[in-house]
Amino acid sequence: MKDGLIAVACGSPVVHLADCARNAEETFAMMRRAEQSGAKILILPELGLTGYTCGDLFYQDALLRGAEEALATVLEATRNLEVVTAVGMPLRVRGRLYNCAAVIQKGHILGVVPKTHLPNYSEFYEKRQFAPAPEGDPFPIDVCGETVLFGAKQLFRCKEVPELTLGLEICEDLWAPVSPSAALAAAGATVIGNLSASNDLIGKDAYRRQLTAMQSAKLLCGYLYTSAGEGESTSDVVFGAHKMIAENGSMLAESRFKNDLLLSQIDVQKLAYERRRTQLFSEGEDMAVTPFSLTVSRTKLTRYIAPQPFVPEGKDDRDQRCREILLIASLGLKQRLEHTHAKTAVVGLSGGLDSTLAILITGLALKMLDRPMTDIVAVTMPCFGTTDRTKNNAVILAERLGATLKTVDISATVRSHFKDIGHDMADHSVTFENGQARERTQVLMDVANQTGGIVIGTGDLSELALGWCTYNGDHMSNYAVNCSIPKTLVRHLVAYLARDNQDKDGQLTGVLEDILDTPVSPELLPAVQGDIAQKTEDLVGPYELHDFFLYYLLRWGFGPAKIYRLALYAWETKYDRSVILKWLKVFYRRFFSQQFKRNCLPDGPKVGSVAVSPRGDWRMPSDASAALWQAELETLE
C-alpha cells in the first residue's frame, strides 16, 4: 500500500440455495482466507447470502429475514477483519425489494449499493422480484441495527490511501449501454467491484473477459469481477465461478470453474497518474463518499511484472509489434522524403544495430515510394576504433540491400583537427571520442548536400534517455527514424527483419545475424588486437535495465523507490540488489543531466507510448535539479 499497490481478491464461496445460515459460514470463511492472504478489498458474488437462482422464493419473508440474519452473523464473525468486503444479498427498502451489495468492514456496514440495470430476457427475469436502484442521491436506511447510506451513487474511500476509492456495480450493470461504473469512475473510483451471477454458455466467457478488460481500460481503473459458481447451478442454468482482476485494459488474474480465492494487486498510484495525465475524469458527478481505514503496510507482489515492458513476450505478439513499428516508422520517413523532394537518403552505416535498423527502415520507405535502393547512400566512415568485423558487415549490408556505398576514412581529417586544436592523440578523453562523432556528422550532412538528400538519424530512445550521444554529432540528423524505439526493441526489429528477409543465398540474413551478435559499441577508442575495446553496456549499464527504468519513469511517473522495488521483483533471477541500484543511480544522474540534448532533437516518428520529443512528449527544463530523486535514491539499499 505504501507505493500504491493494493492487494485485492475475488472470491466464489460454495452456494447453498436458500440456506442463508450456511451461506453466512461460507462467506466469513472466504473473508478470513482473504484477510490471511493480505487482501484489502474482497468482492463476493451477487446475492451470495441467498443464492441468485432462488426465483419466487424472494417473495418469502423467511428468505429475506434469513438474508438479514446471515449478514448480522457475518458482521459478528468478522469484527476483527480489516478487509473491505462486498457481500451480495436481497434487501427490503421502503416497501420494495432490491438486489444489493452490502459493503462491510470490521463488523460494520459501510453502505449498501443496489443494482441499477435488471435483466429481463432469456433465463433472466429479475424485474419479476426486484426493483432497479432509485435514481436520486443515496439516503439513510437501518440495516442490522446500523444506519447506513443506500443508493447506487456512492463511493468508499481509504483515508490512508485516498487514491484507493471503491465503487460497485452488479452483474448486468456492466453489460448495460451506460454502466454505473462510468459515473463512479468519473467521480473518483479507481477500483470497481462487480458482484455477478452470470451463467455459462459457449463463448460467453470470452465476451465477459472482453467487457471486463475494456471497461478497466475505458475507465482507467482496476476492475474486480466475481461470478457465482458451485451450488448456484440449478434447473436450466450452470454457473462457472468466473473471476477476473483487470487493470487499465490488462488482465492481471483470472479463474474459472473453481470456487476459490483469486488474488492480485491493483496499482492505484499508476491509475491516479494516468487520470491526471489524460484529464478524462475532471468533471465527475458529486457522489456520497464513505471513508474507511486500512493499516498501511508493504503489499506482497504476486502479479506479473514484465522485465522488458517494451517487448511483448509471445512470438506472435512480438512479430505483430515489429510489423507495426516498422510500418509507422517507414511511413513517417516516406512522408519526409516526399515533402522535401529528397533525391537520396543518407545513412551513416557503422555495422552496429542502430544504423542497421535505420537503413532497413529507409529501404522500406523507398519501396513504398517505388524508388530504387540506389537512392540510399550508405556511408561508412572508419576511424581509430573501427574493427574489421563492423566495417565488413556495413559493406556487406549496403551491398546486399543494393544501396549506393560510399567509404570515407575520417582518420586523417580527425588527426588534422586534433592538430589544429592542440589535442594530443594519446589523450583518449571525451575530446578524442567526440571529435570523431562530429566529423562523421559533418561528412553525412555534406554528402546529403552533394546528393540532394537528407540525413537519416540512427540514435534510439534508450540512448537519448541516457544522453549517450555526442551533441551535434550522432545527436543530429534531418529525420531520426529510431528516436522512439528503445534498445531492447531495436534488437527484436532487426531479428524480425532477418527472419523475414527472402534473399536467395542468405547473405543478407547472415550479415544481420552477425550484427545482432556484435557487442554494442560506439567504436571511438582504438581496437585491442582487432577487437572492440569499448562496450557501451560496460560503461552505462545494461540497456534492458535502463529501458525498464525509463518505462516506469515516463509512462507511469513512478519514483526511484517504486521503480527499484519493481526492478528487484522483475529481475531477481538475473541481477542482484547492488547491481540494480548502481545502474538506477546512473540512470537518474544521466537522465537529468542530459536533458539539454533532448530539448533540441530533430523530428522523428513516435511509435509507442514512451517518447522524449520536446515538441510532444517530454517537456523538461534542461537545468532541472535531480536533488529530490537523488535523496530518495540514497534511502534505498
N, C-alpha and C positions, 0 to 999 in steps of 0.2 A: 504493500500500500504506500510506502514511503515514496516510491517512484512512479505512482500511478497505476501499478499493476494490481488488479483486484481479482482475487480468486472467486470464481463463480461456479455454480453447479446446476444441472438439470437432473431431476430425479423422477423415476417412474416406479412408485411402490406397487405391489400387487393389490388389485382392487377386489373388494368383496361386495358385490352388488347389494345395495340396500342395507348392508351390515355396517352401520356407522361406527360402532364401537371398535370393530376390528380394523376399519379404515383409519381410525384415530391412532391405533397402535402402529400400523404401517407408516403413518405419516410422521409420528415423532421418532420412530426408529430411523427413518430416512434423514430426518433433520439432525439426529445425533451423528449419523455417518458423515453428513456434510460438514458439521462442526469439527469433527475429528480430522477431516481432510483439509481443514483450513479455509473452507469456503465462507465467504462473507454474504453472498447472495445465493438463494436456492429457489428455483421455480419448480412447482409440482403441477400435476395435470389438472385439467378442467373438471370441476365437480368431483374432485377426488375423494371427498369425505362421504359421498353417497354412491358414486359411480355415475357416469354420464348417461348410460342407457337404461335408466330406471323408468323412462316413459311416464305413463299416467300415475305412477306411484308418487310423482312430485306433487300431486294433488293432496296426498295424505299428510295430515298433521303429524302423524307418528314419524314419518321420514324427515320432515322439516325440523321437528323438535330434536330428532336424533342427530341431525347435522349440527345444530347449535350446541348440543351437549358434547358432540365429538370435538368441536372447536374448543369448548371450555376444557375438555380433557387434554387436548394438545397444548393449550396455553399453560395449564398447570404443570404438565410434564416437561415443558421446555423453558421454564423460568430462568434457567442458568445458561441458556444457549444464546449466543450473540448473533448467529446467522439470521439475516433478514430473509423471511420465507413467505412466498405467495402460495396460499392454500386455496383450492377450488371448492366451492360449496354453494348450495341454493340458499337464498335469504329472502324472508318476507319484509318488505319495507312499504309502509303506508298503503297497505291493502293490495300490493302487487308482489309477484314473485320474480326474483332476479337471479341470473346466473352470474356468480361473483367470484372475485379473487380477494381473499382476506389477507392483508399484509401484516405479519406478526413478527415480533422480536422480544426476547426475554420475558415471555409470558404476557405480553401486552399486544393489543391490536393497534397498528399504526393508521389503518384506514381500510376502507372497503371499496373496491372498484368493480362496478357492474359491466357486463358485456354490452357492447353497443349494437353490433350487427348480428341478427339472429337468422341462421339459415333455415329455410323452409322449403326444401326441394329434395327430391330423391329420398335417401334414407334419413334425412334430417327434417324434423318438424318442431323446432324449438318454440315457435310462436304459439304452439298449442298450449305450452305450460308457462313460458317466460315472457316478461316484458323487456323491451330494449331500455338501455340506460337513459335516465332523464336527461334532457338537453341542457338544463341550466347548470349553475355552479353547484359544487358539492355542498351538502347540507348535513347537519349532525343527526346521528341516529344512536340508539342504545343497542349494544350487542355484548352479550356475556358480561353484563354489569359495567361496561365501559361506554363512554360517549365518544364516538369517532366520526370522522367525515365519510360520507357516502356519495360517490359520483365518479364519472369517468375522467373528469378534468382535474386530476390531482397527481402530484409528484411526491417522491420520497427522497430526501437529500441527506447525504452524510455530512455531519458537522465538521469532522476532522479532514475529510477529503471532498470539498464541495463539487469537484468535477464528477464525483460519483453521484449521479441523480437518476433514480429509477422511475420508469413509467411502465404501466401494464396495459395489455390488451388481451383479449381472449379469443382464441381459435379463429372463427370466421372474420373477426376484425382485421386480420392480416390479409384475407382474401378479398376484402371489400375494395371497391374502386378508390375510396378515400378512407384510409385507415386511421384510427385514432392515434396511432404511433407517430404519424406525421406531425400532428399538432403537439404531441407530447415532446417530440424531439425539438421542434421549433421553440418550445417553452423552456428547454434546457435539459431534457432527459438524454443522458449519454448511454444508458443501458435500458433496453426494452425487454420485458419478460412477457412471454406468451404462454398462457395455460391453455392447453389444447386437448381435444379428444377427436382426432382425425383418423378415421378408419382407413385401412389399407386396401388399395386396388392396384392393379397392374399399372405401373408408370406414375402413380400418384406421388411416390416418394421423391422422384426427380423433380416434379413440379413444386413440391413443398421446399425442396432444397434450393431451387432457383428463387422462389419467393423470399425465403429467409435471407439468403446471401444478398439478393438485390435490395431488399429493404434495409439491411445493415449498411449497404453502400450508399443508397439514396439519402439515408438519414444520418450518415456519419456516426454510427452508433454500434454498440455491442448488442446483439440480438440473441436472447436465450429462449429457445423453443422446446417445450416439453409436451409430448402427447401420451395419452393413456396406453397401457399395454395389457399384460396378462391379467385375466379376471374380468376385464371390461368387455371382452368379446362375447357376444350373445346373439341369439336369434340369427339375423342375416348379416351381421357385420363382424369384422375382425380388426382388432387394433394392434399395432406393431411397436408401441413404445418408441416412436421416432423422436429422438432428442438431438438438437443441434445447437452449437455455440458458434456464432459468426461475429466477425468484427470488420466493419468497413469493406464488405464485399468478400472477405476471406473466410472460409470455413475452417475454424480452429479445431473443432472436435465434433464427432457425430457417432451416434449409436442407434441401432435398430433391432427390434425383436429381443431386447434384453431389458428386464426390469431391474436396471442398475442405476448407478450414480455416474453421470458424465461430468467431468471436471476440466476446466481450463482457466485462463486468466485473460481478462479484458484490460486493455491499456487505456484508461480514461484520460490520462495525460496526453496521449497521442491523439485521441479523438477531439479533445478540447483544443489542441493546437491546430488541427485541421479545420475546425469550425472557425477559429479566429482568423485563419489564413484565408478561407474562402468567403467568410461572412454570409453564409447562406441562411443562418437562423438568427438574424439580428433583431427581428421584429415579431417574435412569437407571442401568442396569446397568453395573457396572465392566467396562471393556474394556482390552485391551493398547493402549498408546499408543506409537507410534514417532515420535520427533521428526525434523524436518528443518529446514534453514536456507535462508533466501532473502535476497537483497540488498534492503534496504528502499529504495524509490525512488518517485517520483511516477508513478502509473499514468495512462496516457493514456486519456482518456474517449472512448468511441465509442458507448456505449449512450445511448438517447434519454432526456433529462430534460425532462419536460413543463414549459413555462414557467408554466402555470396548473394546478397539480396538483389543484385542487378542481373543475376544469371538464373533463368529457370532451370529446375533440376531434371525434369523429364526431357528426353531427347526430342520428342515431337514438339513440346512447348518451346524448347530451346531453338530448334530449327525454325519454328514459326517466328520467334522473336528476331532471329537473324535475318530472315527474309524481309520482315517489316522494317527493320533498321536500315538495311541496305537500300530498300525502295525509297524510304524517306530521304536518306542522305543523297542518293543519286538524283532524285527529283529536285532537291534543292540546288545541287550543282548544275543540273541541266538548265534550270531557270537562270542561274547566274551567267552561265556560258552564253545562253541566248540573249540575255539582256545586254551584256557587254559586247556582243558580237566578237567574242574572243576567237581568234584563229587557232590558238593552241591552249592546252592546259599543261602547265609546267610543274613537275613534281620532283622534289629532291629525293632521290632514292638511295637509302643507306644500306639496305639489306636487312633492316630491322622490321619489327611487327607494324609499327605505326605507319611508316611510309609505304609498306606493302599494302595495308588496308586502304590507304589514301589512293594509291594508283589503281587498285581494284575497283573502288567506288567510282573513280574517274572513268574507267573503262565502261562501267555500267551506264554512266550518264551519256557517254558518247554513243553507245549503242541505241539509247533512247532517241538520240538526235540523228541516228543513221549516218554517223560520221566515222571515218576510218580511225583505227587505233594509232596511226602515224601522227594524228593531231595531239597525241600525248607526247610531250618532250620530257623524257626521263633523264635527269641529270645526276650523275654520280660524281662526288667531289671528295676523292680520297685525300687524307692528310696524315698526320703523325700517328694517330691511333687506329687507323683503318686496318682491319685484318683481311687476309685473302678470302676468308670464308664469307664475310659480309659483302665484300666487293664483288666476288664472283656471283653470289646469289643475286645481287642487284642487277648485274649484267644479264644473267640468265633470265631473270624475271621480266626485264624490259624486252628482251628479245622474244621470249615466248608469248608475250602479250601483243607483240607487233608494234610497240612504241618506238618513237624516234629516240635513239640513245645518244647521249652526249656526255663525255667524260671530261671533267675539268679538275685537274690536280691543283689544289689550292696551296700546296706546301710552300712553294717559292713566294707566292703572294703574302702568305701569313708571316714568313720569315722577314720579308721586306718590311711589312707593317710593324713587326716587333722591333726591327732595327730603327724604324722611324720614331717610335715612341720610347726607345731605350729600354726595352724589356729583354731580360736575359732568357735565352732559350732553355737554360737549365732550371728556370723557375717555373714549375708546373702548377702555378696558382690559378685562381679563377680567371685572371687575365689571359693566361695561356689557353684555357678552355674556351672562354667566351669569344676570344679573338677569332677562333676557327668558326664558331657558330655564326657569328655576324658576317664573316666573309662568305659563308655558304649562302646566307640570305641575300646578300648583295648580288652574288652570282645569279641566283634564281630570279631576282627581280629584273636584272639586266637582260637575262635570256628571255624572260617574258616580254620585255620591251622589244628585243630583237625580232621575236617571232609573232608579235601582235597578240600575245596571250595573257593569261593571269596565272598567278602562283597559287597552287593548291596547298593549304596548310596541312601538316601531319600530326600536330600535337593533340593528345587526347585529354579527356576530362580529368583523369587522375593526376596527370602532370600539371594541369592548370590549377587544380586544388592545392597541390603542394608547391606550386611555383617552380617546378622542375623544368624550366625552360629559360633560355637566355633572352633577356629583354632586348627587343629589336633584333633578335636572332631567329631561332625557330619559333619564337613567340609571335612572329609577324608573317602575314600572308595576305592574299586578296580574298580568299574564301577557305575557311578551315573546316573541312568535311568531318573530322574526327572530334570536334570540340566538345560534344556532349556524350561521347562514348567512353565509358570507363575502361580502364586497362583490362579488368577481368573479362569484359565482353569483347574487347579487341581480339583477344586470342581465339575466342569461340567463333567470331565472324570470319577470321582468316581460315580457321579449321573447317568451317562450313563451306567456304568457297573452294577449299582444297578438295573436299569430298564431292562437291557439286560440279567441279571442273571436268570437262569432257575431252581434254586434249588426247589425241590418239596414242602418242608414245609415253604419256605420263610424265614428261619432263616438267611441265608447269606444276603439276601436283607434287612432284618430288621436291622442287625448289621451295614451294610453300611449306611443305612438311619440314624441311631443313631450317627454314626461317623460324618456324614455330619452336624448334629445338634450340635455337640460338639464345644465349643469355641476353636479357635486356640491358643495353648499354649505349651511352652517347658516343663512345669511342673517341674521346677527346684527349686521353692520355696515351703515351706510346705503348704499343703492344709489348708483351713479355714473351719472348720466344715464339712470336707469331700468334699468341693467344690474347683474347680480350683481357685487358688489365683493369678495366673499370666496370663493375657490375652495379647497376643502379640500385637494386634491392639491398645490396650490402650497405649502401650509403644512406638511403632514405627509408628503408624498411620494406616489408612485403606489401605489394600492391593489393593483395587480397584483404589484408587488414585495413589498409588506408581506404579502400573502397567501402568496406563495412563502416568505418568511422564516418566517412563522407555521407553515406546514405542516411544514417540516423541523425547526423548534424543538420543537413539541409532539408531532407524530406520531412522529418518529424520534429525538428527543433530540440532534440534531446541534449542534455548537458553531459559533461565528461563522466560523472559518476554513473549515470544510467547507461551510457554507451559502453563504459568499461564493464559493467555488470553483464550486459547482453553479449559482449565480446567474449567474456570468460565462459559464458554458458554455451555460445555457438562454437567456439574454437578450443574448448577444453582438451580435446584429444590431440591437438596439434601444437599449441603454443602454451607455455606456462605463464603465470600471472606477471612475472617480471618482464617478460618479452612484450606482452600485450601493453602493459603500462608504459614501457620505454617508448614504443612506437606511437602510442596515443599522445604522449607528451610532444614527440616530434611533429606529429600531425597538427596539433593545435598551434605550436610555435610557427610552423611554416604557413599554415592556413592564414593566420592573422598577418604575418609579416609580408606576405606576397600578394596581398590584395591589389597593390598598385599595378601589377601585371594584368590582373583580370579586369581592371577598370578601363583598359584600352584594348580589348580584344577585337580582332576582326570578326566579321559576320561568319556565321556557320549554322548548319541545320540543328535544331533542337529535336532530339529523337526520343527522349524519355522525360520522366517527371523531375529529374535532378539535372540541373544545368547551372552554369555560372556566368552566363551572359550578363553584362552590366545594363543591357537595354531591356531585358525582360524577366530575368530570373533571380539574380542575386545582386542587390544594391547594398553596398557596404563601403563606408569611408576607408580610404587607403591607410589612414593613420589611427584606426580604432585600437584601443588598448585591449590586450588579452588578459589583463590582471584578474578579472573575475573568474575566468575559466582556468587560469593557471592556479589560482588559490584553491579552487575545487579539486584540481588535479593533485595538488600537494596533500590532500586529505586521503587519497587513495593508497592502497597497499596490496 
